[in-house]
Amino acid sequence: MPIEASQSPSLLIFGAGGHGRVVADALQQAHADWALVASDRNDQLCRGELLPGIPLAALSSLESQGGALHVAIGDNRARENESLLLGLRQLVSVIHPRASVSPHARVGEGCFVAAQAVIAPGVVLARSVIVNHCAVVDHDCKVGAFTHIAPGAVLGGGAHVGSRVLIGSGAVVLPGRLICDDAVIGSGAVVHHDIQQAGTYVGVPARSIS
Ligand SMILES: CC(C)(COP(=O)(O)OP(=O)(O)OC[C@H]1O[C@@H](n2cnc3c(N)ncnc32)[C@H](O)[C@@H]1OP(=O)(O)O)[C@@H](O)C(=O)NCCC(=O)NCCS
């Protein structure tokens, strides 16, 4: 059973779907005073079972409490839209205690870095980027806002990835390649050439299917 949050948790996690529960799991290991908010704006944000012992706050606490917020929605568009709807709140980043984040990397507000992910020196993550379990973002990569690097994906050194991009699980982007805004890279793809047009790309080397 989820447990009730303290009256005013200092951090609210918005989204109780699969990704929200991954973020909650990270916080359970790292942070004491926070609560998860399940949305009823969109059923997909609160699918699945909540984890035992997860503090749960009411949706209304988003409006009534001015504290810090993390938007925990895996889908890039939905995360961007909800962040815009929530207005000018301070977005807090959540970094799993077993992630490796170089002190010479810059992590923008509202990012999530999962367990065993690696963020190397010189990396810049813009706003609300997800770097999921075991993903590697090698030195000097730039990653645009609301992008999701899925589990096990690898960005080679100096790669530039645009905003709202999905890099599917296990995909590899070769060093120095550019990927434009709104591209979707399928699971297991290898990006060998720059991706200059939004669309879906799969395979080795990655080719457009849209
Ligand atoms: C690339 C992707 C987005 C395509 O999804 P979709 O638009 O629904 O495409 P479909 O499943 O209809 O597949 C279209 C075609 O592409 C092929 N295809 C789909 N994904 C593929 C992949 N990753 N690698 C190779 N081929 C792929 C399908 O076999 C199908 O081929 P066909 O027309 O010859 O049968 C999806 O398959 C994918 O890889 N998503 C990433 C998932 C992920 O990592 N999420 C992160 C979770 S944390």
The ligand as an SDF file (V2000), in Angstrom:
LIG
                    3D

 48 50  0  0  0  0  0  0  0  0999 V2000
   11.0190    2.1490  -33.9210 C   0  0  0  0  0  0  0  0  0  0  0  0
    9.6710    2.0420  -33.2390 C   0  0  0  0  0  0  0  0  0  0  0  0
    9.3210    3.3780  -32.5360 C   0  0  0  0  0  0  0  0  0  0  0  0
    8.6640    1.7450  -34.3220 C   0  0  0  0  0  0  0  0  0  0  0  0
    7.3960    1.6240  -33.7820 O   0  0  0  0  0  0  0  0  0  0  0  0
    6.1290    1.6650  -34.7910 P   0  0  0  0  0  0  0  0  0  0  0  0
    6.1110    2.9790  -35.5150 O   0  0  0  0  0  0  0  0  0  0  0  0
    4.9410    1.2800  -33.9850 O   0  0  0  0  0  0  0  0  0  0  0  0
    6.5060    0.6020  -35.8930 O   0  0  0  0  0  0  0  0  0  0  0  0
    5.9580   -0.8920  -36.1140 P   0  0  0  0  0  0  0  0  0  0  0  0
    6.0540   -1.7090  -34.8800 O   0  0  0  0  0  0  0  0  0  0  0  0
    4.6230   -0.7760  -36.8160 O   0  0  0  0  0  0  0  0  0  0  0  0
    7.0270   -1.4760  -37.1680 O   0  0  0  0  0  0  0  0  0  0  0  0
    7.1530   -0.9470  -38.4730 C   0  0  0  0  0  0  0  0  0  0  0  0
    8.2190   -1.7700  -39.1830 C   0  0  0  0  0  0  0  0  0  0  0  0
    9.5000   -1.4710  -38.6260 O   0  0  0  0  0  0  0  0  0  0  0  0
   10.1030   -2.6760  -38.0640 C   0  0  0  0  0  0  0  0  0  0  0  0
   10.7010   -2.2940  -36.7960 N   0  0  0  0  0  0  0  0  0  0  0  0
   10.0960   -1.6880  -35.7500 C   0  0  0  0  0  0  0  0  0  0  0  0
   10.9700   -1.4560  -34.7720 N   0  0  0  0  0  0  0  0  0  0  0  0
   12.1580   -1.9450  -35.2110 C   0  0  0  0  0  0  0  0  0  0  0  0
   13.4390   -1.9880  -34.6230 C   0  0  0  0  0  0  0  0  0  0  0  0
   13.6740   -1.4720  -33.4130 N   0  0  0  0  0  0  0  0  0  0  0  0
   14.4440   -2.5170  -35.3410 N   0  0  0  0  0  0  0  0  0  0  0  0
   14.2150   -3.0390  -36.5890 C   0  0  0  0  0  0  0  0  0  0  0  0
   13.0140   -3.0190  -37.1950 N   0  0  0  0  0  0  0  0  0  0  0  0
   12.0010   -2.4690  -36.5030 C   0  0  0  0  0  0  0  0  0  0  0  0
    8.9360   -3.6470  -37.8840 C   0  0  0  0  0  0  0  0  0  0  0  0
    9.3800   -4.9770  -37.9120 O   0  0  0  0  0  0  0  0  0  0  0  0
    8.0450   -3.2700  -39.0320 C   0  0  0  0  0  0  0  0  0  0  0  0
    8.5720   -3.8370  -40.2040 O   0  0  0  0  0  0  0  0  0  0  0  0
    7.5980   -4.4810  -41.3500 P   0  0  0  0  0  0  0  0  0  0  0  0
    6.7710   -3.3100  -41.8300 O   0  0  0  0  0  0  0  0  0  0  0  0
    8.5570   -5.0060  -42.3590 O   0  0  0  0  0  0  0  0  0  0  0  0
    6.8010   -5.5020  -40.6370 O   0  0  0  0  0  0  0  0  0  0  0  0
    9.6460    0.9370  -32.1510 C   0  0  0  0  0  0  0  0  0  0  0  0
    9.6100   -0.3530  -32.7190 O   0  0  0  0  0  0  0  0  0  0  0  0
   10.8480    1.0310  -31.2240 C   0  0  0  0  0  0  0  0  0  0  0  0
   11.9180    0.4530  -31.4470 O   0  0  0  0  0  0  0  0  0  0  0  0
   10.6670    1.8080  -30.1470 N   0  0  0  0  0  0  0  0  0  0  0  0
   11.6420    2.0570  -29.1310 C   0  0  0  0  0  0  0  0  0  0  0  0
   11.1000    1.5240  -27.8130 C   0  0  0  0  0  0  0  0  0  0  0  0
   11.9360    1.9610  -26.6560 C   0  0  0  0  0  0  0  0  0  0  0  0
   13.1290    1.7060  -26.5780 O   0  0  0  0  0  0  0  0  0  0  0  0
   11.2930    2.6550  -25.7280 N   0  0  0  0  0  0  0  0  0  0  0  0
   11.9090    3.1380  -24.5350 C   0  0  0  0  0  0  0  0  0  0  0  0
   11.2690    2.5080  -23.3330 C   0  0  0  0  0  0  0  0  0  0  0  0
   11.9850    3.0890  -21.8380 S   0  0  0  0  0  0  0  0  0  0  0  0
  1  2  1  0
  2  3  1  0
  2  4  1  0
  2 36  1  0
  4  5  1  0
  5  6  1  0
  6  7  2  0
  6  8  1  0
  6  9  1  0
  9 10  1  0
 10 11  2  0
 10 12  1  0
 10 13  1  0
 13 14  1  0
 14 15  1  0
 15 16  1  0
 15 30  1  0
 16 17  1  0
 17 18  1  0
 17 28  1  0
 18 19  1  0
 18 27  1  0
 19 20  2  0
 20 21  1  0
 21 22  1  0
 21 27  2  0
 22 23  1  0
 22 24  2  0
 24 25  1  0
 25 26  2  0
 26 27  1  0
 28 29  1  0
 28 30  1  0
 30 31  1  0
 31 32  1  0
 32 33  2  0
 32 34  1  0
 32 35  1  0
 36 37  1  0
 36 38  1  0
 38 39  2  0
 38 40  1  0
 40 41  1  0
 41 42  1  0
 42 43  1  0
 43 44  2  0
 43 45  1  0
 45 46  1  0
 46 47  1  0
 47 48  1  0
M  END
$$$$
